[in-house]
């Protein structure tokens, strides 16, 4: 069977309103939970995994739920609309046709193939910060980044293509800083799906070629910016299906989520962020946000770093370790 190729479109792929609606510390969900879509679309999870999914973070990128309900991209396409795949030039990513035609059985943050921890017993943790982009998500928490610099804490920064476009000078500055590793947070900040599933009202990609577009649009932006192809990807909302995750792996990236929810989409107070990060243990990957200045993330991270160091923990980037 002839292998099927999909064109990796640039940053003009469908750009939708960002959303990572998450559950806060009181257990109330802000923003709609993704609805089940058909029988057999999810698999049973352990209580621990289910609890972690239910603690997912709230979106820092929009001021109103209307932005979730009515996403519009610059070319006027409807939510979920995508360009069809086209033959790619030699050297472009190829997707195995059997995988491209597969029907997913899992949906969530911790489906098969997603990495959530460092594969190490060393007393080190990885702080990761998302910059979601779009709408109100183009902010920059300069105080947070300065805290990390002052405290000499390395971190992995997941940047969305829209955030880079809105903060190009800052993105270049971060790329030059050896303390930070840049990673891929998608082109339109969409859940990765081959069937168009939604998470928190945000339409996912609708096909294998759509997954390629979502990943490779931002990948090209980051590679043009830094000269380096990122190794790690996190989907908008952190949701996906296992087929989409496998496609990302064929593109040469690892899909990375978390085992510690650090700021619930930048909605936590400083005290709540500090308490959340104290759950870190050797090998933890913490999810926080760097696009919501004025929230509690910067102060909470600064307070937690000292306490974690007192426990003998150090800080690292994802690229310094294998993941599991």
Secondary structure, 3 states (H helix, E strand, C coil): CCCEECCCCCCCCCCCCCCCCCECCCCCECCCCCCCCCCCCCCCCCHHHHHHHHCCCCCCCCCCCHHHHCCCCCCCCCCCCCCCCCCCCCCCCEECHHHHCCCCCCCECCCCCCECEECCCCCEEEEEEEECCCHHHHCCCHHHHHHHHHCCCCEEEEECHHHHHHCHHHHHHHHHCCCEEEEECCCCCCCECCCCCEECCEECCCCHHHHHHHHHHHHHHHHHHHCCCCCEECCHHHCECHHHHHHHHHCCCEEECCCEECCCCCCCCHHHHHHHHCCCCCCEEEEEECCCCCCCHHHHHHHHHHHHHHCCCEEECHHHCCEC
